[in-house]
Amino acid sequence: MSVVGVMLTAMGDIPWPFRSTEMLSTGAVTEHYIRTRYRQLYPGIYVPREVEVSATQRAYSAWLWTERRGVIAGLAASAVHGAKWVEAGVIVDLIHRHHKTARGLRIHRDTLMDNEIDRVAGIAVTSPARTAFDVGRWLPQAGAVERIDALMAATGLVTEQVEDVMKKHKGVRGLARLRSVLALVDGGSESPQETRTRLLLVKSGFPPPQTQIRVFNRYGDFIAVSTWAGRT
């Protein structure tokens, strides 16, 4: 299975998700076959009836819906980049000039620089830095910190890269919120609960704790990684 979770069904080894018009044009299936064995996820995009679609499969389906012209953004993009904790039923954000939308999709007409678009298994997706830039503006603060923590853990993203994106998009909505989010993120968090605990400590007036601290013995030998370390 690829990173986007495109699979082969047990029913004739037909790759899915697929555009019905494209699949019918191959002559491999009939309309009746599609209607009886698949369900429509987005207009014209089909998946097997009995399968729970993952966040990455949902992202790929949304990209197909744009006729491969849109760019996956937001939480769906973070899932494509390997971030954990993205729900299977996530609403897919797309940066696309299309004037229409569909249930389960959210269309943005934002400006993208060339270096803010990556290709992952052929899918156009916002880069990790641009993904964090959008998530930090679009989501409430606490949720955005959780999501960006997970994205940083998956990709090695650092806040300086997000700040570079900010410099290219001065005046867009949500920059103040994004700055407050970046002040709190920590890619060393290993779960949303760990992030929430850290934010609770900060809200209570404690300094932000450091995470993933390498511990050495008195001889300089590495012995462990400490998940938490308080600052004084």
Backbone as CSV, one residue per row, in Angstrom:
resi,resn,N_x,N_y,N_z,CA_x,CA_y,CA_z,C_x,C_y,C_z
1,MET,0.852,-1.194,0.000,0.000,0.000,0.000,0.886,1.242,0.000
2,SER,0.530,2.250,-0.789,1.318,3.467,-0.843,1.004,4.351,0.348
3,VAL,1.751,5.459,0.445,1.557,6.363,1.574,0.152,6.944,1.593
4,VAL,-0.488,7.055,0.438,-1.837,7.608,0.404,-2.886,6.536,0.562
5,GLY,-2.479,5.303,0.713,-3.426,4.252,1.028,-4.266,3.793,-0.143
6,VAL,-3.805,4.023,-1.388,-4.537,3.516,-2.529,-4.413,2.000,-2.509
7,MET,-5.541,1.302,-2.642,-5.548,-0.140,-2.476,-6.117,-0.835,-3.700
8,LEU,-5.946,-2.158,-3.743,-6.621,-2.981,-4.731,-7.750,-3.715,-4.038
9,THR,-8.922,-3.657,-4.612,-10.039,-4.361,-4.010,-9.931,-5.836,-4.329
10,ALA,-10.693,-6.626,-3.590,-10.733,-8.058,-3.857,-11.665,-8.368,-5.020
11,MET,-12.338,-7.346,-5.514,-13.328,-7.557,-6.567,-12.723,-7.212,-7.920
12,GLY,-11.961,-8.138,-8.469,-11.396,-7.919,-9.781,-10.134,-7.093,-9.769
13,ASP,-9.537,-6.896,-8.610,-8.298,-6.128,-8.515,-8.414,-4.760,-9.186
14,ILE,-9.498,-4.075,-8.917,-9.694,-2.730,-9.462,-9.135,-1.716,-8.478
15,PRO,-8.175,-0.888,-8.888,-7.613,0.101,-7.960,-8.659,1.148,-7.595
16,TRP,-8.639,1.556,-6.356,-9.596,2.554,-5.883,-8.889,3.487,-4.918
17,PRO,-9.420,4.677,-4.685,-10.626,5.241,-5.292,-10.439,5.513,-6.784
18,PHE,-11.553,5.700,-7.490,-11.445,5.956,-8.921,-12.548,6.906,-9.366
19,ARG,-12.272,7.565,-10.495,-13.287,8.376,-11.164,-14.116,7.439,-12.030
20,SER,-15.407,7.474,-11.868,-16.259,6.534,-12.601,-16.113,6.696,-14.111
21,THR,-15.993,7.936,-14.579,-15.872,8.155,-16.026,-14.603,7.518,-16.572
22,GLU,-13.518,7.624,-15.814,-12.261,7.032,-16.266,-12.330,5.511,-16.253
23,MET,-12.913,4.955,-15.196,-12.989,3.498,-15.092,-13.895,2.915,-16.173
24,LEU,-15.010,3.589,-16.447,-15.918,3.103,-17.484,-15.276,3.171,-18.863
25,SER,-14.441,4.181,-19.074,-13.809,4.330,-20.387,-12.829,3.210,-20.700
26,THR,-12.337,2.534,-19.662,-11.406,1.420,-19.885,-12.130,0.156,-20.326
27,GLY,-13.429,0.098,-20.078,-14.186,-1.101,-20.402,-14.036,-2.215,-19.392
28,ALA,-13.327,-1.945,-18.286,-13.075,-2.986,-17.280,-14.304,-3.274,-16.431
29,VAL,-15.205,-2.287,-16.305,-16.400,-2.450,-15.477,-17.598,-1.838,-16.186
30,THR,-18.765,-2.154,-15.677,-20.008,-1.566,-16.181,-20.593,-0.639,-15.127
31,GLU,-21.556,0.185,-15.535,-22.225,1.058,-14.573,-22.914,0.239,-13.491
32,HIS,-23.513,-0.872,-13.873,-24.181,-1.736,-12.898,-23.186,-2.267,-11.877
33,TYR,-22.021,-2.659,-12.328,-20.984,-3.181,-11.427,-20.590,-2.116,-10.405
34,ILE,-20.402,-0.890,-10.871,-20.028,0.199,-9.967,-21.154,0.479,-8.978
35,ARG,-22.390,0.570,-9.453,-23.519,0.896,-8.580,-23.727,-0.146,-7.486
36,THR,-23.491,-1.400,-7.800,-23.783,-2.468,-6.843,-22.634,-2.761,-5.887
37,ARG,-21.411,-2.445,-6.259,-20.271,-2.826,-5.425,-19.515,-1.647,-4.820
38,TYR,-19.818,-0.452,-5.265,-19.092,0.728,-4.791,-20.074,1.787,-4.315
39,ARG,-19.564,2.717,-3.555,-20.367,3.861,-3.120,-19.651,5.142,-3.516
40,GLN,-20.427,6.184,-3.712,-19.866,7.460,-4.131,-19.403,8.241,-2.909
41,LEU,-18.111,8.547,-2.863,-17.557,9.312,-1.745,-17.706,10.806,-2.003
42,TYR,-17.309,11.232,-3.179,-17.522,12.587,-3.679,-18.125,12.438,-5.076
43,PRO,-18.697,13.497,-5.632,-19.323,13.359,-6.947,-18.384,12.726,-7.979
44,GLY,-18.786,11.570,-8.488,-18.005,10.889,-9.513,-16.850,10.062,-9.004
45,ILE,-16.625,10.043,-7.681,-15.497,9.318,-7.085,-16.044,8.161,-6.259
46,TYR,-15.539,6.969,-6.518,-16.107,5.769,-5.899,-15.080,4.963,-5.111
47,VAL,-15.592,4.335,-4.043,-14.804,3.441,-3.188,-15.666,2.214,-2.889
48,PRO,-15.064,1.091,-2.487,-15.859,-0.095,-2.163,-16.862,0.189,-1.042
49,ARG,-18.020,-0.413,-1.143,-19.090,-0.164,-0.184,-18.709,-0.516,1.248
50,GLU,-17.981,-1.605,1.439,-17.759,-2.120,2.789,-16.501,-1.572,3.456
51,VAL,-15.773,-0.715,2.784,-14.480,-0.262,3.297,-14.612,1.070,4.032
52,GLU,-13.952,1.173,5.198,-13.838,2.461,5.884,-12.662,3.209,5.274
53,VAL,-12.927,4.364,4.732,-11.915,5.130,4.010,-11.042,5.892,5.000
54,SER,-9.731,5.758,4.867,-8.795,6.451,5.755,-8.671,7.917,5.353
55,ALA,-8.002,8.692,6.193,-7.800,10.113,5.895,-6.991,10.298,4.622
56,THR,-5.976,9.459,4.410,-5.150,9.599,3.213,-5.904,9.161,1.962
57,GLN,-6.715,8.128,2.072,-7.540,7.713,0.935,-8.581,8.777,0.613
58,ARG,-9.092,9.409,1.646,-10.060,10.494,1.456,-9.387,11.672,0.745
59,ALA,-8.148,11.968,1.134,-7.408,13.047,0.480,-7.196,12.742,-0.999
60,TYR,-6.795,11.510,-1.293,-6.581,11.118,-2.688,-7.884,11.214,-3.479
61,SER,-8.978,10.791,-2.874,-10.285,10.868,-3.533,-10.649,12.313,-3.858
62,ALA,-10.390,13.208,-2.906,-10.695,14.626,-3.118,-9.859,15.199,-4.250
63,TRP,-8.606,14.788,-4.308,-7.725,15.253,-5.385,-8.238,14.770,-6.736
64,LEU,-8.696,13.519,-6.813,-9.291,13.014,-8.053,-10.525,13.824,-8.429
65,TRP,-11.306,14.218,-7.424,-12.512,15.006,-7.682,-12.180,16.312,-8.396
66,THR,-11.023,16.903,-8.106,-10.604,18.144,-8.766,-10.033,17.887,-10.154
67,GLU,-10.135,16.662,-10.623,-9.529,16.248,-11.894,-8.017,16.416,-11.841
68,ARG,-7.474,16.179,-10.647,-6.024,16.215,-10.388,-5.441,17.616,-10.553
69,ARG,-6.268,18.630,-10.357,-5.814,20.013,-10.514,-5.673,20.752,-9.190
70,GLY,-6.315,20.259,-8.134,-6.263,20.929,-6.845,-5.054,20.513,-6.030
71,VAL,-4.887,21.160,-4.899,-3.796,20.852,-3.970,-4.414,20.539,-2.610
72,ILE,-4.094,19.377,-2.062,-4.592,18.986,-0.748,-3.926,19.856,0.311
73,ALA,-4.710,20.349,1.266,-4.186,21.256,2.291,-4.730,20.857,3.666
74,GLY,-4.327,21.607,4.686,-4.874,21.424,6.023,-4.576,20.069,6.638
75,LEU,-5.528,19.566,7.431,-5.320,18.311,8.151,-5.137,17.132,7.211
76,ALA,-5.860,17.123,6.097,-5.692,16.030,5.139,-4.273,16.014,4.588
77,ALA,-3.699,17.187,4.356,-2.315,17.252,3.888,-1.364,16.712,4.942
78,SER,-1.613,17.039,6.199,-0.740,16.527,7.256,-0.811,15.006,7.322
79,ALA,-1.993,14.435,7.068,-2.122,12.975,7.041,-1.308,12.379,5.902
80,VAL,-1.362,13.001,4.736,-0.575,12.525,3.595,0.916,12.577,3.914
81,HIS,1.333,13.568,4.689,2.744,13.681,5.088,3.114,12.709,6.210
82,GLY,2.153,11.952,6.701,2.450,10.932,7.702,2.113,11.294,9.126
83,ALA,1.493,12.452,9.352,1.131,12.838,10.717,0.069,11.895,11.274
84,LYS,0.210,11.561,12.546,-0.765,10.696,13.207,-1.971,11.509,13.690
85,TRP,-2.971,10.764,14.147,-4.136,11.297,14.846,-5.111,12.079,13.960
86,VAL,-5.016,11.957,12.638,-5.994,12.608,11.761,-7.163,11.646,11.558
87,GLU,-8.364,12.088,11.882,-9.541,11.233,11.841,-9.860,10.787,10.417
88,ALA,-10.379,9.571,10.301,-10.714,9.016,8.987,-11.745,9.874,8.258
89,GLY,-12.669,10.483,9.004,-13.728,11.272,8.384,-13.401,12.744,8.231
90,VAL,-12.133,13.087,8.220,-11.718,14.490,8.159,-12.312,15.189,6.933
91,ILE,-12.746,16.429,7.124,-13.128,17.261,5.982,-11.847,17.636,5.244
92,VAL,-11.837,17.421,3.946,-10.623,17.655,3.165,-10.594,19.102,2.681
93,ASP,-9.540,19.810,3.052,-9.315,21.164,2.546,-8.566,21.073,1.225
94,LEU,-9.003,21.861,0.265,-8.376,21.909,-1.054,-8.096,23.349,-1.430
95,ILE,-6.923,23.608,-1.941,-6.640,24.912,-2.536,-6.820,24.724,-4.035
96,HIS,-7.853,25.387,-4.560,-8.293,25.089,-5.923,-9.130,26.257,-6.428
97,ARG,-9.079,26.508,-7.713,-9.840,27.613,-8.307,-11.258,27.200,-8.692
98,HIS,-11.621,25.969,-8.424,-12.952,25.464,-8.762,-14.014,26.272,-8.016
99,HIS,-15.090,26.618,-8.712,-16.136,27.424,-8.072,-17.158,26.575,-7.339
100,LYS,-17.072,25.251,-7.485,-18.014,24.365,-6.819,-17.342,23.666,-5.644
101,THR,-18.173,23.079,-4.797,-17.648,22.252,-3.717,-18.562,21.038,-3.575
102,ALA,-18.293,20.213,-2.596,-19.106,19.021,-2.366,-19.078,18.708,-0.883
103,ARG,-20.021,17.906,-0.442,-20.075,17.537,0.960,-18.773,16.845,1.366
104,GLY,-18.214,17.284,2.496,-16.970,16.701,2.979,-15.724,17.373,2.448
105,LEU,-15.912,18.414,1.635,-14.783,19.157,1.075,-14.907,20.632,1.453
106,ARG,-13.757,21.295,1.538,-13.732,22.729,1.828,-12.737,23.352,0.850
107,ILE,-13.219,24.284,0.041,-12.398,24.871,-1.012,-11.835,26.215,-0.559
108,HIS,-10.539,26.401,-0.771,-9.866,27.667,-0.487,-9.249,28.177,-1.794
109,ARG,-9.256,29.468,-1.964,-8.670,30.054,-3.164,-7.427,30.860,-2.807
110,ASP,-6.661,30.348,-1.868,-5.455,31.017,-1.402,-4.353,30.957,-2.463
111,THR,-3.396,31.837,-2.311,-2.233,31.845,-3.195,-1.182,30.875,-2.678
112,LEU,-0.618,30.086,-3.576,0.455,29.154,-3.232,1.703,29.482,-4.032
113,MET,2.843,29.551,-3.351,4.117,29.660,-4.040,4.524,28.279,-4.557
114,ASP,5.366,28.268,-5.592,5.766,26.986,-6.178,6.404,26.057,-5.157
115,ASN,7.221,26.624,-4.257,7.911,25.768,-3.280,7.024,25.382,-2.099
116,GLU,5.744,25.747,-2.162,4.794,25.353,-1.118,3.932,24.164,-1.546
117,ILE,4.274,23.577,-2.686,3.549,22.414,-3.193,4.511,21.244,-3.323
118,ASP,4.156,20.129,-2.709,4.922,18.888,-2.828,4.109,17.874,-3.622
119,ARG,4.797,16.832,-4.077,4.128,15.684,-4.690,4.418,14.470,-3.831
120,VAL,3.388,13.868,-3.300,3.525,12.661,-2.483,2.738,11.560,-3.175
121,ALA,3.443,10.541,-3.655,2.808,9.454,-4.416,1.968,10.019,-5.558
122,GLY,2.463,11.102,-6.160,1.778,11.696,-7.295,0.743,12.738,-6.957
123,ILE,0.359,12.839,-5.698,-0.683,13.783,-5.288,-0.075,15.154,-5.001
124,ALA,-0.732,16.207,-5.481,-0.312,17.562,-5.148,-0.806,17.889,-3.743
125,VAL,0.122,18.245,-2.872,-0.202,18.486,-1.465,0.656,19.641,-0.973
126,THR,0.131,20.452,-0.073,0.944,21.542,0.466,2.152,20.981,1.206
127,SER,3.265,21.678,1.133,4.482,21.266,1.831,4.222,21.236,3.335
128,PRO,5.053,20.538,4.103,4.848,20.540,5.558,4.780,21.947,6.147
129,ALA,5.668,22.839,5.688,5.671,24.201,6.230,4.383,24.935,5.880
130,ARG,3.941,24.806,4.632,2.697,25.466,4.226,1.494,24.823,4.923
131,THR,1.549,23.511,5.127,0.469,22.830,5.842,0.331,23.385,7.256
132,ALA,1.456,23.532,7.954,1.426,24.101,9.303,0.939,25.552,9.274
133,PHE,1.349,26.298,8.270,0.919,27.686,8.096,-0.607,27.765,8.015
134,ASP,-1.201,26.851,7.268,-2.656,26.853,7.118,-3.357,26.332,8.368
135,VAL,-2.882,25.218,8.905,-3.505,24.637,10.100,-3.480,25.635,11.253
136,GLY,-2.372,26.333,11.414,-2.239,27.296,12.497,-3.150,28.498,12.357
137,ARG,-3.590,28.786,11.139,-4.516,29.904,10.911,-5.970,29.458,10.943
138,TRP,-6.221,28.243,10.506,-7.601,27.787,10.328,-8.215,27.171,11.578
139,LEU,-7.410,26.567,12.437,-7.935,25.857,13.603,-7.827,26.707,14.864
140,PRO,-8.668,26.450,15.872,-8.485,27.086,17.178,-7.102,26.751,17.732
141,GLN,-6.611,27.603,18.623,-5.216,27.504,19.057,-4.827,26.122,19.574
142,ALA,-5.573,25.599,20.549,-5.183,24.327,21.163,-5.168,23.196,20.144
143,GLY,-6.205,23.137,19.309,-6.250,22.096,18.288,-5.136,22.233,17.278
144,ALA,-4.815,23.470,16.914,-3.735,23.697,15.956,-2.393,23.254,16.515
145,VAL,-2.157,23.518,17.797,-0.893,23.095,18.420,-0.778,21.573,18.379
146,GLU,-1.849,20.879,18.721,-1.838,19.408,18.677,-1.490,18.904,17.286
147,ARG,-2.133,19.465,16.283,-1.949,18.993,14.909,-0.553,19.307,14.382
148,ILE,-0.053,20.486,14.704,1.279,20.848,14.219,2.347,20.063,14.962
149,ASP,2.143,19.790,16.244,3.060,18.899,16.968,3.206,17.576,16.222
150,ALA,2.071,16.992,15.830,2.089,15.701,15.132,2.760,15.811,13.771
151,LEU,2.528,16.911,13.069,3.152,17.122,11.763,4.663,17.272,11.901
152,MET,5.098,18.010,12.916,6.528,18.185,13.158,7.186,16.844,13.486
153,ALA,6.508,16.045,14.294,7.053,14.739,14.664,7.203,13.839,13.449
154,ALA,6.280,13.957,12.498,6.295,13.085,11.318,7.289,13.529,10.258
155,THR,7.542,14.824,10.172,8.316,15.347,9.039,9.640,16.001,9.411
156,GLY,9.857,16.297,10.688,11.055,17.034,11.068,10.929,18.530,10.841
157,LEU,9.724,18.989,10.571,9.469,20.417,10.379,9.877,21.216,11.610
158,VAL,10.429,22.417,11.381,10.778,23.323,12.479,10.049,24.646,12.271
159,THR,9.880,25.388,13.345,9.075,26.612,13.283,9.667,27.644,12.327
160,GLU,10.985,27.653,12.180,11.609,28.629,11.281,11.114,28.465,9.842
161,GLN,10.826,27.240,9.447,10.319,27.009,8.095,8.921,27.587,7.922
162,VAL,8.111,27.502,8.960,6.766,28.086,8.905,6.872,29.608,8.882
163,GLU,7.797,30.143,9.641,8.000,31.592,9.663,8.432,32.109,8.293
164,ASP,9.200,31.303,7.553,9.590,31.689,6.194,8.363,31.802,5.291
165,VAL,7.408,30.896,5.464,6.166,30.974,4.691,5.390,32.233,5.070
166,MET,5.363,32.564,6.343,4.649,33.750,6.806,5.177,35.014,6.140
167,LYS,6.475,35.082,5.936,7.081,36.270,5.327,6.595,36.491,3.901
168,LYS,6.181,35.415,3.238,5.742,35.511,1.845,4.248,35.797,1.723
169,HIS,3.548,35.788,2.846,2.093,35.973,2.808,1.661,36.995,3.856
170,LYS,2.322,38.117,3.866,1.985,39.165,4.825,0.582,39.696,4.542
171,GLY,-0.164,39.899,5.613,-1.496,40.468,5.469,-2.620,39.463,5.337
172,VAL,-2.301,38.166,5.248,-3.386,37.184,5.156,-4.052,37.024,6.519
173,ARG,-5.263,36.538,6.509,-6.004,36.381,7.759,-5.409,35.262,8.610
174,GLY,-5.418,35.489,9.926,-5.024,34.444,10.862,-3.572,34.443,11.280
175,LEU,-2.788,35.434,10.856,-1.362,35.425,11.202,-1.132,35.600,12.700
176,ALA,-1.944,36.416,13.354,-1.771,36.608,14.800,-2.014,35.294,15.537
177,ARG,-3.046,34.573,15.131,-3.317,33.271,15.747,-2.162,32.309,15.478
178,LEU,-1.666,32.303,14.260,-0.561,31.413,13.911,0.667,31.694,14.765
179,ARG,0.974,32.959,14.999,2.140,33.291,15.836,1.974,32.734,17.245
180,SER,0.771,32.841,17.781,0.537,32.320,19.134,0.655,30.803,19.161
181,VAL,0.269,30.153,18.080,0.382,28.694,17.984,1.846,28.277,17.912
182,LEU,2.619,28.950,17.066,4.027,28.583,16.893,4.823,28.759,18.179
183,ALA,4.382,29.671,19.034,5.071,29.866,20.313,4.877,28.683,21.254
184,LEU,3.918,27.810,20.935,3.575,26.709,21.843,3.892,25.323,21.291
185,VAL,4.199,25.208,20.005,4.373,23.877,19.416,5.676,23.232,19.876
186,ASP,5.679,21.900,19.824,6.854,21.112,20.205,6.745,19.758,19.511
187,GLY,7.592,19.547,18.523,7.555,18.300,17.771,7.958,17.083,18.565
188,GLY,8.404,17.273,19.803,8.773,16.138,20.638,7.592,15.460,21.297
189,SER,6.421,16.073,21.232,5.235,15.455,21.832,4.887,14.172,21.091
190,GLU,4.550,13.137,21.832,4.290,11.833,21.233,2.808,11.502,21.113
191,SER,1.937,12.384,21.596,0.501,12.130,21.504,-0.249,13.428,21.751
192,PRO,-1.509,13.512,21.304,-2.317,14.692,21.609,-2.450,14.930,23.109
193,GLN,-2.557,13.853,23.898,-2.689,14.012,25.346,-1.447,14.660,25.936
194,GLU,-0.281,14.300,25.416,0.951,14.921,25.905,0.960,16.408,25.581
195,THR,0.487,16.751,24.382,0.401,18.164,24.014,-0.565,18.900,24.936
196,ARG,-1.722,18.297,25.209,-2.711,18.951,26.078,-2.160,19.172,27.480
197,THR,-1.421,18.190,27.978,-0.830,18.338,29.311,0.168,19.486,29.320
198,ARG,0.978,19.563,28.274,1.953,20.648,28.182,1.260,22.006,28.137
199,LEU,0.200,22.118,27.350,-0.526,23.385,27.251,-1.195,23.751,28.569
200,LEU,-1.671,22.751,29.298,-2.282,23.005,30.605,-1.252,23.566,31.578
201,LEU,-0.044,23.026,31.546,1.024,23.528,32.414,1.363,24.978,32.075
202,VAL,1.450,25.266,30.780,1.775,26.632,30.355,0.660,27.587,30.760
203,LYS,-0.587,27.161,30.570,-1.727,27.999,30.943,-1.764,28.259,32.438
204,SER,-1.232,27.324,33.222,-1.209,27.465,34.682,-0.038,28.305,35.167
205,GLY,0.774,28.782,34.237,1.860,29.676,34.606,3.236,29.050,34.662
206,PHE,3.342,27.761,34.352,4.648,27.105,34.354,5.370,27.361,33.031
207,PRO,6.703,27.364,33.049,7.449,27.479,31.794,7.172,26.257,30.920
208,PRO,7.212,26.402,29.597,6.986,25.244,28.726,8.019,24.153,28.999
209,PRO,7.596,22.924,29.289,8.560,21.849,29.529,9.230,21.423,28.234
210,GLN,10.467,20.997,28.337,11.170,20.451,27.184,10.794,18.982,27.022
211,THR,10.807,18.517,25.778,10.471,17.120,25.507,11.622,16.425,24.799
212,GLN,11.606,15.086,24.882,12.584,14.246,24.192,14.023,14.666,24.511
213,ILE,14.323,14.732,25.805,15.658,15.114,26.257,16.547,13.872,26.319
214,ARG,17.683,13.915,25.656,18.628,12.799,25.679,19.365,12.794,27.022
215,VAL,19.392,11.644,27.672,19.983,11.502,29.003,21.275,10.691,28.891
216,PHE,22.334,11.210,29.521,23.640,10.550,29.503,24.078,10.252,30.936
217,ASN,24.870,9.216,31.096,25.413,8.938,32.428,26.652,9.785,32.663
218,ARG,27.269,9.618,33.821,28.405,10.484,34.176,29.623,10.240,33.297
219,TYR,29.602,9.142,32.536,30.720,8.854,31.637,30.474,9.375,30.218
220,GLY,29.323,10.004,30.022,28.999,10.547,28.707,28.313,9.575,27.780
221,ASP,27.907,8.410,28.316,27.225,7.416,27.492,25.723,7.703,27.458
222,PHE,25.147,7.637,26.268,23.705,7.824,26.129,22.980,6.646,26.769
223,ILE,21.965,6.950,27.607,21.261,5.857,28.276,19.750,5.873,28.041
224,ALA,19.170,7.021,27.712,17.715,7.060,27.548,17.282,8.401,26.966
225,VAL,16.008,8.450,26.601,15.367,9.703,26.213,14.269,9.985,27.222
226,SER,14.334,11.151,27.845,13.302,11.549,28.799,12.200,12.289,28.054
227,THR,10.966,11.840,28.229,9.848,12.476,27.542,9.633,13.900,28.023
228,TRP,9.847,14.135,29.313,9.606,15.449,29.889,10.819,15.920,30.673
229,ALA,11.017,17.220,30.636,12.005,17.854,31.513,11.535,19.265,31.794
230,GLY,11.350,19.584,33.061,10.883,20.912,33.418,11.986,21.937,33.326
231,ARG,11.568,23.193,33.157,12.532,24.286,33.134,12.386,25.077,34.421
232,THR,13.484,25.564,34.922,13.442,26.380,36.133,14.042,27.742,35.859
